[in-house]
C-alpha cells in the first residue's frame, strides 16, 4: 500500500471561514474555482466557457451561482477588456470578514433562497 503523499504543485488553499458561509455545492465549487484561478492578488477573469468546461457547471446554474456569490458579497464582478477590445468578466474575491456573507437571503426572490448552516431554513 502506497503512503499518502501531499501535493507538491498544482494545488490551492481555501480560507477556513468559507466552510461557515451558507453556500450550496455549486456555489462552493464556483467560489473554490475563483480562488484557484485568482492567485494571491484576488483577481481572475476566466470566460464563462472556460468556467463551464473546467467545473462542469451548466450555464444557467453558473449564472445563478455568480449572482448569489455577488449578493453574499463574496465576489465583485467588473468588466475586463482584453487587448482585442472584447469584454470579459473580472472576478475579485472579497474579504470573508464581512458579516453580510453570512446573512439569509430574501426567500421571496427565487434567485435567493435562505440557507443556514447546521439547521433548517426558516
Buried (B, 14 or more C-beta within 10 A) or exposed (E): EEEEEEEEEEEEEEEEEBEEBBBEEBBBBBBBBBBBBBEEEBBBBBEBEEBBEEBEBEEEBBEBBBBBBBBBBBBBBEEBEEEEEEEBBBBBBBEBEEEEBBEEBEEEEEEBBEBEEEEEEE
